Each structure stands twice: as structure tokens, then as C-alpha cells.
Amino acid sequence: MKHINAVGVMLILLTGFYPPNLFADADAQEIVIIGNQNTADSVTKGEIKEIFLGKKTRWADNTGLTFVIFKDEETYGAFLKAYVGKTVSQYSSYWKIQVFNGTGRMPQFFQDKAQVLKFVSETQGAVAFLSSGKIAADRVKILSVK
């Protein structure tokens, strides 16, 4: 993670706002999109954005689509920046508004990579993102991003 000066730390602690460059070290190349074994083999960057904004709720075969968030600080911020075009603060506000308006339900968050893998492997139509690395490909499918 980038070095943050004292002013930056105070900004984070006092406001909960994470500066966009806080996550600059992680990028889209370090993130993989995973799905249940029954999901599509690939997704577009636009579809990823629609999925994680709750706008796409079904796969092409009409299977229900469920997404979950891996709330690892560095991966989460990098994913939002690369695929959703929002900061952590903006994404949180977006979902609070959706819930308040009754047009959406707050996504489920997992702090642990193993929990994400378990959920996705056991839930038909599930999709998530993780930092690249060792992923049990027999449990989930790594989706290619077009």
C-alpha cells in the first residue's frame, strides 16, 4: 500500500473517506472475477459494473445472479476503481441510497477469502472478485473479462 502521511491518516479516521489513490498499488490485473461452476465463462467490464451496482440480476440463461463483496481493504478499493468507477465511499453511499429508496438490498460482505470461495461454490449463479493468487479452480470458475 502507498505511504500515507499524517494528514491522510487523519482524513481517513475522521471522515471515513478513503482517497482514491490510497489503492493505487493494486490494479485490475491483480483481481480475478470468480463465479459458481454453473455461471457464464466470461463477462464484459460493463457487465461487471452492472452486476455490482445491482442492475444486472440474471445471467443470459435466466439463472438468478447473486454477487458478494470481498472486503479486503486493498482489493476492494482497487476493484471498485477498476470495474465500477467508484471509490469505497461512493459505493457505500450508492448502496445506502438504494436501500433507503427501496430499490436495492445491501450486498453481502465477506472479510475472509475462504468465506467468499465457499459462498460462490455453493450458490448457483454467484459471482465475486478476489485478489489473484491461489484459488481452488475445482470449487469455482475464474471468469475471463472481455
N, C-alpha and C positions, 0 to 999 in steps of 0.2 A: 504494500500500500504506500502511496505517496506520503512524504513527510508533511505533517500539518503543523502550522505554527500555533502559538498560544491563542491568538485571536480566532483562528479556525476552530480550535477545540471549544472555546467559549461559545462560538456561534452554534456549534452542534449541541452542546449541553444546554444552553439557554433556550434555543428555539426549536430544536429537533430538526432543523433544516440541514440537509446534507448537501454541500456544494457539489455541483455536477462533476468537477474534476477530481473529487475525492476517489472516484472509482476508475480513474484513467488507466491504471496499470492492468486491469482486467479488460479484455475485449471479447468481441463476439467469437473469435477463433478459439477461445478457451471455454466456451459454453456449448453444450450439446442439448438438443431437444430430444426428449425421450417420450415414448408412447407405449401403451399396452400392446401386447403382441398382435392384437386384432385391429389396431389403428392403421391408418394410411402409412405408406412407406416414406412419403415426403410431404413437405409443406412449404409454402412460399413465405417470405418475410412478412408480406401483407396479411396472410392468414394467421401467422403467429400473433401479430398485433391485434387482430380481430378476436382471436381466442382469449388472450389475456386481458382484453378490455370487456369481455363478456358479450361481444357482438356476434360471434360465431359459436353456436351451441350444438351443432350437429355436424358429423362427418359426411362426406359425399354419399355414403351408403345409408344415410339417415340414422345411423347409430348416434346415441347421445354422446356429447362431448363434455368431459369434466377436466378442469385444469387445477393444478395445485402449485403453490409457490414455495420454492426452496429459499428460505430467508437467511442464507449465509450472506453476511454483510457485503462482501466484495462481489460475489457472484450476482446477487440480487440487483445491486445498483448497476452493474455492467450490463446485465440482461435488459433491464428497463431502458437504459440509454440506447443500446444497440437495436433492440427489436420493437419496443413500444414507444420510444421517443419521449419518455417522461423521466423525471427524477424520482427518487423514492418518495419525497414529499408530495409531488404532483400526483403520483399514482395512489398514494394513500388518500389524498383529498378527492380524487376521482371516484374511488370506491365509497367513500363516506357519502358523497352526493348521490350515487346510485342507490345506496341503501336508504338514505333519507327520502328520496323521491319514490321509493318502492319499485324501481326499475331494475334492481340488481341485488345480488346477495354477496356479501363479503367473501372473497376467496379464502380457501383453507391454506394455512401456512404451516410449514414444517421446518424445524431448526436442524434436523438431522438427515443426512443423505440417505441413510438406511431406511428411514421412515418414508421418504419420497419414493424410493425404489419399491418398497413393499406396497404402498398405496397404488402406484401406477401398475405394478404387475398384477394386482388383484382386482383392479377396477376396469371393466370394459369401457373403452373409449377415452381412457385417461391420458393426459399429456402433462408434461412438466419440463423444467430445464434444470440442468446441473452443471457444475464445473466439470470440464473434461478430466479424464483420469480413468481409473479402473471402474468400469461399470459392467455388471453382470449381464451380458448381452443375451443370455438364455432366459432371463427374467423379464426384460423389457426390450423394446426395439429402439434403436437410435435412428431418428428420422433425419433424412437429408433435407437441407434447406435450399430451396431454389431461388 
